[in-house]
């Protein structure tokens, strides 16, 4: 199943944005972003602070999406 379940809502948000429904498009895009960020897995590499930095970026993206909702 993977990422195929998120494709339809993402395309629907693009349709909303192109159709002039800016509010609905932004909310649906933010919901898609929250789902993607929540499901993201960080791969640990041998770089100092790499895991923490990536988790921080993901949390920042999630907070921005929730704020836009």
N, CA, C and O atoms as a printed pandas DataFrame, in Angstrom:
     atom_number atom_name residue_name chain_id  residue_number  x_coord  y_coord  z_coord
0              1         N          UNK        A               1    0.838   -1.182    0.000
1              2        CA          UNK        A               1    0.000    0.000    0.000
2              3         C          UNK        A               1    0.879    1.240    0.000
3              4         O          UNK        A               1    0.766    2.059   -0.912
4              5         N          UNK        A               2    1.735    1.406    0.971
5              6        CA          UNK        A               2    2.750    2.454    0.963
6              7         C          UNK        A               2    2.213    3.847    0.749
7              8         O          UNK        A               2    1.311    4.290    1.461
8              9         N          UNK        A               3    2.770    4.544   -0.237
9             10        CA          UNK        A               3    2.426    5.930   -0.476
10            11         C          UNK        A               3    1.285    6.134   -1.450
11            12         O          UNK        A               3    0.925    7.271   -1.754
12            13         N          UNK        A               4    0.709    5.045   -1.945
13            14        CA          UNK        A               4   -0.365    5.191   -2.923
14            15         C          UNK        A               4   -1.632    5.763   -2.316
15            16         O          UNK        A               4   -2.428    6.381   -3.023
16            17         N          UNK        A               5   -1.833    5.573   -1.033
17            18        CA          UNK        A               5   -3.060    6.044   -0.397
18            19         C          UNK        A               5   -3.082    7.562   -0.260
19            20         O          UNK        A               5   -4.153    8.144   -0.085
20            21         N          UNK        A               6   -1.945    8.203   -0.335
21            22        CA          UNK        A               6   -1.870    9.650   -0.158
22            23         C          UNK        A               6   -1.962   10.391   -1.491
23            24         O          UNK        A               6   -2.108   11.614   -1.508
24            25         N          UNK        A               7   -1.879    9.663   -2.607
25            26        CA          UNK        A               7   -1.861   10.307   -3.923
26            27         C          UNK        A               7   -3.193   10.981   -4.229
27            28         O          UNK        A               7   -3.203   12.110   -4.719
28            29         N          UNK        A               8   -4.301   10.332   -3.959
29            30        CA          UNK        A               8   -5.611   10.904   -4.259
30            31         C          UNK        A               8   -5.871   12.197   -3.481
31            32         O          UNK        A               8   -6.285   13.183   -4.089
32            33         N          UNK        A               9   -5.645   12.235   -2.161
33            34        CA          UNK        A               9   -5.838   13.512   -1.461
34            35         C          UNK        A               9   -4.881   14.599   -1.938
35            36         O          UNK        A               9   -5.248   15.773   -1.973
36            37         N          UNK        A              10   -3.664   14.222   -2.303
37            38        CA          UNK        A              10   -2.717   15.221   -2.811
38            39         C          UNK        A              10   -3.197   15.797   -4.141
39            40         O          UNK        A              10   -3.124   17.006   -4.359
40            41         N          UNK        A              11   -3.685   14.940   -5.024
41            42        CA          UNK        A              11   -4.211   15.429   -6.302
42            43         C          UNK        A              11   -5.475   16.262   -6.097
43            44         O          UNK        A              11   -5.685   17.251   -6.799
44            45         N          UNK        A              12   -6.296   15.879   -5.164
45            46        CA          UNK        A              12   -7.500   16.645   -4.875
46            47         C          UNK        A              12   -7.154   18.031   -4.338
47            48         O          UNK        A              12   -7.837   19.006   -4.652
48            49         N          UNK        A              13   -6.101   18.124   -3.531
49            50        CA          UNK        A              13   -5.688   19.436   -3.033
50            51         C          UNK        A              13   -5.186   20.319   -4.179
51            52         O          UNK        A              13   -5.413   21.529   -4.171
52            53         N          UNK        A              14   -4.508   19.725   -5.160
53            54        CA          UNK        A              14   -4.071   20.493   -6.332
54            55         C          UNK        A              14   -5.278   20.975   -7.126
55            56         O          UNK        A              14   -5.301   22.111   -7.599
56            57         N          UNK        A              15   -6.271   20.121   -7.272
57            58        CA          UNK        A              15   -7.493   20.518   -7.988
58            59         C          UNK        A              15   -8.179   21.664   -7.264
59            60         O          UNK        A              15   -8.638   22.612   -7.902
60            61         N          UNK        A              16   -8.254   21.592   -5.941
61            62        CA          UNK        A              16   -8.852   22.687   -5.173
62            63         C          UNK        A              16   -8.090   23.986   -5.384
63            64         O          UNK        A              16   -8.692   25.036   -5.609
64            65         N          UNK        A              17   -6.762   23.914   -5.311
65            66        CA          UNK        A              17   -5.960   25.124   -5.477
66            67         C          UNK        A              17   -6.110   25.711   -6.873
67            68         O          UNK        A              17   -6.243   26.926   -7.020
68            69         N          UNK        A              18   -6.089   24.872   -7.894
69            70        CA          UNK        A              18   -6.236   25.365   -9.260
70            71         C          UNK        A              18   -7.659   25.827   -9.558
71            72         O          UNK        A              18   -7.870   26.671  -10.428
72            73         N          UNK        A              19   -8.621   25.281   -8.847
73            74        CA          UNK        A              19  -10.018   25.644   -9.054
74            75         C          UNK        A              19  -10.444   26.894   -8.316
75            76         O          UNK        A              19  -11.590   27.322   -8.449
76            77         N          UNK        A              20   -9.564   27.482   -7.552
77            78        CA          UNK        A              20   -9.890   28.720   -6.867
78            79         C          UNK        A              20  -10.352   28.554   -5.439
79            80         O          UNK        A              20  -10.623   29.549   -4.766
80            81         N          UNK        A              21  -10.450   27.350   -4.962
81            82        CA          UNK        A              21  -10.835   27.093   -3.576
82            83         C          UNK        A              21   -9.574   27.077   -2.709
83            84         O          UNK        A              21   -9.108   26.019   -2.285
84            85         N          UNK        A              22   -9.040   28.259   -2.460
85            86        CA          UNK        A              22   -7.741   28.386   -1.800
86            87         C          UNK        A              22   -7.783   27.823   -0.379
87            88         O          UNK        A              22   -6.868   27.104    0.023
88            89         N          UNK        A              23   -8.809   28.131    0.372
89            90        CA          UNK        A              23   -8.902   27.663    1.756
90            91         C          UNK        A              23   -8.931   26.154    1.853
91            92         O          UNK        A              23   -8.200   25.560    2.645
92            93         N          UNK        A              24   -9.776   25.534    1.047
93            94        CA          UNK        A              24   -9.873   24.077    1.066
94            95         C          UNK        A              24   -8.585   23.435    0.577
95            96         O          UNK        A              24   -8.169   22.399    1.096
96            97         N          UNK        A              25   -7.955   24.043   -0.416
97            98        CA          UNK        A              25   -6.698   23.507   -0.935
98            99         C          UNK        A              25   -5.575   23.564    0.079
99           100         O          UNK        A              25   -4.795   22.620    0.205
100          101         N          UNK        A              26   -5.493   24.672    0.803
101          102        CA          UNK        A              26   -4.443   24.813    1.821
102          103         C          UNK        A              26   -4.662   23.826    2.961
103          104         O          UNK        A              26   -3.710   23.202    3.432
104          105         N          UNK        A              27   -5.896   23.680    3.405
105          106        CA          UNK        A              27   -6.183   22.753    4.504
106          107         C          UNK        A              27   -5.892   21.317    4.090
107          108         O          UNK        A              27   -5.283   20.565    4.851
108          109         N          UNK        A              28   -6.317   20.932    2.900
109          110        CA          UNK        A              28   -6.078   19.558    2.451
110          111         C          UNK        A              28   -4.590   19.303    2.217
111          112         O          UNK        A              28   -4.094   18.216    2.511
112          113         N          UNK        A              29   -3.876   20.299    1.690
113          114        CA          UNK        A              29   -2.426   20.165    1.526
114          115         C          UNK        A              29   -1.743   20.017    2.882
115          116         O          UNK        A              29   -0.827   19.208    3.032
116          117         N          UNK        A              30   -2.180   20.789    3.861
117          118        CA          UNK        A              30   -1.600   20.687    5.201
118          119         C          UNK        A              30   -1.901   19.330    5.831
119          120         O          UNK        A              30   -1.045   18.760    6.508
120          121         N          UNK        A              31   -3.100   18.810    5.615
121          122        CA          UNK        A              31   -3.423   17.481    6.149
122          123         C          UNK        A              31   -2.566   16.398    5.499
123          124         O          UNK        A              31   -2.110   15.474    6.174
124          125         N          UNK        A              32   -2.349   16.511    4.205
125          126        CA          UNK        A              32   -1.466   15.565    3.516
126          127         C          UNK        A              32   -0.056   15.665    4.075
127          128         O          UNK        A              32    0.605   14.649    4.290
128          129         N          UNK        A              33    0.411   16.899    4.314
129          130        CA          UNK        A              33    1.751   17.089    4.872
130          131         C          UNK        A              33    1.874   16.483    6.268
131          132         O          UNK        A              33    2.896   15.880    6.597
132          133         N          UNK        A              34    0.841   16.641    7.085
133          134        CA          UNK        A              34    0.868   16.068    8.441
134          135         C          UNK        A              34    0.959   14.552    8.373
135          136         O          UNK        A              34    1.711   13.941    9.132
136          137         N          UNK        A              35    0.203   13.945    7.476
137          138        CA          UNK        A              35    0.240   12.485    7.341
138          139         C          UNK        A              35    1.618   12.025    6.871
139          140         O          UNK        A              35    2.165   11.060    7.404
140          141         N          UNK        A              36    2.177   12.708    5.882
141          142        CA          UNK        A              36    3.492   12.319    5.362
142          143         C          UNK        A              36    4.565   12.469    6.429
143          144         O          UNK        A              36    5.390   11.575    6.618
144          145         N          UNK        A              37    4.554   13.600    7.125
145          146        CA          UNK        A              37    5.580   13.847    8.151
146          147         C          UNK        A              37    5.422   12.879    9.316
147          148         O          UNK        A              37    6.418   12.440    9.892
148          149         N          UNK        A              38    4.199   12.543    9.667
149          150        CA          UNK        A              38    3.980   11.622   10.782
150          151         C          UNK        A              38    4.466   10.211   10.452
151          152         O          UNK        A              38    4.908    9.484   11.342
152          153         N          UNK        A              39    4.389    9.825    9.192
153          154        CA          UNK        A              39    4.790    8.477    8.794
154          155         C          UNK        A              39    6.252    8.379    8.386
155          156         O          UNK        A              39    6.748    7.276    8.155
156          157         N          UNK        A              40    6.951    9.498    8.290
157          158        CA          UNK        A              40    8.337    9.496    7.823
158          159         C          UNK        A              40    9.247    8.798    8.831
159          160         O          UNK        A              40    9.097    8.959   10.042
160          161         N          UNK        A              41   10.179    8.030    8.311
161          162        CA          UNK        A              41   11.183    7.367    9.137
162          163         C          UNK        A              41   12.544    7.954    8.806
163          164         O          UNK        A              41   12.904    8.106    7.638
164          165         N          UNK        A              42   13.285    8.278    9.838
165          166        CA          UNK        A              42   14.601    8.869    9.649
166          167         C          UNK        A              42   15.638    7.750    9.653
167          168         O          UNK        A              42   15.702    6.947   10.584
168          169         N          UNK        A              43   16.431    7.714    8.620
169          170        CA          UNK        A              43   17.511    6.730    8.562
170          171         C          UNK        A              43   18.732    7.314    9.247
171          172         O          UNK        A              43   19.153    8.436    8.967
172          173         N          UNK        A              44   19.285    6.529   10.144
173          174        CA          UNK        A              44   20.427    7.007   10.912
174          175         C          UNK        A              44   21.710    6.803   10.114
175          176         O          UNK        A              44   22.005    5.706    9.640
176          177         N          UNK        A              45   22.464    7.895    9.981
177          178        CA          UNK        A              45   23.743    7.850    9.293
178          179         C          UNK        A              45   24.836    8.185   10.295
179          180         O          UNK        A              45   24.545    8.597   11.418
180          181         N          UNK        A              46   26.055    8.015    9.907
181          182        CA          UNK        A              46   27.181    8.294   10.802
182          183         C          UNK        A              46   27.621    9.753   10.677
183          184         O          UNK        A              46   28.795   10.042   10.445
184          185         N          UNK        A              47   26.673   10.651   10.833
185          186        CA          UNK        A              47   26.949   12.081   10.817
186          187         C          UNK        A              47   26.493   12.634   12.158
187          188         O          UNK        A              47   25.370   12.388   12.598
188          189         N          UNK        A              48   27.381   13.385   12.799
189          190        CA          UNK        A              48   27.058   13.921   14.115
190          191         C          UNK        A              48   25.854   14.855   14.032
191          192         O          UNK        A              48   25.869   15.833   13.286
192          193         N          UNK        A              49   24.825   14.551   14.794
193          194        CA          UNK        A              49   23.626   15.372   14.847
194          195         C          UNK        A              49   22.683   15.191   13.682
195          196         O          UNK        A              49   21.679   15.898   13.603
196          197         N          UNK        A              50   22.961   14.280   12.780
197          198        CA          UNK        A              50   22.133   14.099   11.597
198          199         C          UNK        A              50   20.722   13.649   11.925
199          200         O          UNK        A              50   19.757   14.146   11.343
200          201         N          UNK        A              51   20.597   12.719   12.844
201          202        CA          UNK        A              51   19.275   12.208   13.222
202          203         C          UNK        A              51   18.460   13.308   13.899
203          204         O          UNK        A              51   17.294   13.517   13.563
204          205         N          UNK        A              52   19.070   14.005   14.846
205          206        CA          UNK        A              52   18.354   15.053   15.576
206          207         C          UNK        A              52   17.959   16.200   14.651
207          208         O          UNK        A              52   16.863   16.744   14.780
208          209         N          UNK        A              53   18.828   16.569   13.731
209          210        CA          UNK        A              53   18.531   17.652   12.803
210          211         C          UNK        A              53   17.356   17.273   11.897
211          212         O          UNK        A              53   16.455   18.080   11.668
212          213         N          UNK        A              54   17.376   16.055   11.392
213          214        CA          UNK        A              54   16.300   15.611   10.513
214          215         C          UNK        A              54   14.981   15.530   11.268
215          216         O          UNK        A              54   13.948   15.939   10.738
216          217         N          UNK        A              55   14.992   15.014   12.491
217          218        CA          UNK        A              55   13.772   14.975   13.303
218          219         C          UNK        A              55   13.266   16.385   13.573
219          220         O          UNK        A              55   12.058   16.624   13.583
220          221         N          UNK        A              56   14.181   17.311   13.791
221          222        CA          UNK        A              56   13.792   18.702   14.011
222          223         C          UNK        A              56   13.110   19.300   12.794
223          224         O          UNK        A              56   12.114   20.010   12.929
224          225         N          UNK        A              57   13.636   19.019   11.599
225          226        CA          UNK        A              57   13.014   19.507   10.369
226          227         C          UNK        A              57   11.623   18.908   10.191
227          228         O          UNK        A              57   10.694   19.597    9.769
228          229         N          UNK        A              58   11.482   17.630   10.512
229          230        CA          UNK        A              58   10.176   16.992   10.399
230          231         C          UNK        A              58    9.175   17.594   11.386
231          232         O          UNK        A              58    8.015   17.813   11.036
232          233         N          UNK        A              59    9.611   17.857   12.598
233          234        CA          UNK        A              59    8.727   18.469   13.590
234          235         C          UNK        A              59    8.364   19.898   13.203
235          236         O          UNK        A              59    7.242   20.343   13.446
236          237         N          UNK        A              60    9.310   20.619   12.602
237          238        CA          UNK        A              60    9.027   21.973   12.129
238          239         C          UNK        A              60    8.001   21.954   11.000
239          240         O          UNK        A              60    7.099   22.790   10.962
240          241         N          UNK        A              61    8.138   21.002   10.085
241          242        CA          UNK        A              61    7.175   20.882    8.989
242          243         C          UNK        A              61    5.795   20.524    9.517
243          244         O          UNK        A              61    4.787   21.040    9.033
244          245         N          UNK        A              62    5.748   19.644   10.508
245          246        CA          UNK        A              62    4.464   19.250   11.098
246          247         C          UNK        A              62    3.812   20.433   11.818
247          248         O          UNK        A              62    2.605   20.647   11.707
248          249         N          UNK        A              63    4.614   21.194   12.552
249          250        CA          UNK        A              63    4.065   22.363   13.258
250          251         C          UNK        A              63    3.561   23.412   12.268
251          252         O          UNK        A              63    2.512   24.017   12.490
252          253         N          UNK        A              64    4.297   23.631   11.184
253          254        CA          UNK        A              64    3.854   24.602   10.177
254          255         C          UNK        A              64    2.559   24.154    9.509
255          256         O          UNK        A              64    1.682   24.975    9.244
256          257         N          UNK        A              65    2.436   22.865    9.238
257          258        CA          UNK        A              65    1.207   22.350    8.633
258          259         C          UNK        A              65    0.028   22.484    9.587
259          260         O          UNK        A              65   -1.064   22.878    9.178
260          261         N          UNK        A              66    0.247   22.161   10.848
261          262        CA          UNK        A              66   -0.840   22.293   11.818
262          263         C          UNK        A              66   -1.226   23.757   12.039
263          264         O          UNK        A              66   -2.398   24.066   12.255
264          265         N          UNK        A              67   -0.246   24.650   11.984
265          266        CA          UNK        A              67   -0.531   26.068   12.131
266          267         C          UNK        A              67   -1.340   26.585   10.947
267          268         O          UNK        A              67   -2.216   27.434   11.116
268          269         N          UNK        A              68   -1.055   26.083    9.761
269          270        CA          UNK        A              68   -1.795   26.556    8.583
270          271         C          UNK        A              68   -3.233   26.036    8.568
271          272         O          UNK        A              68   -4.102   26.635    7.935
272          273         N          UNK        A              69   -3.483   24.931    9.258
273          274        CA          UNK        A              69   -4.851   24.416    9.333
274          275         C          UNK        A              69   -5.666   25.345   10.207
275          276         O          UNK        A              69   -6.857   25.110   10.416
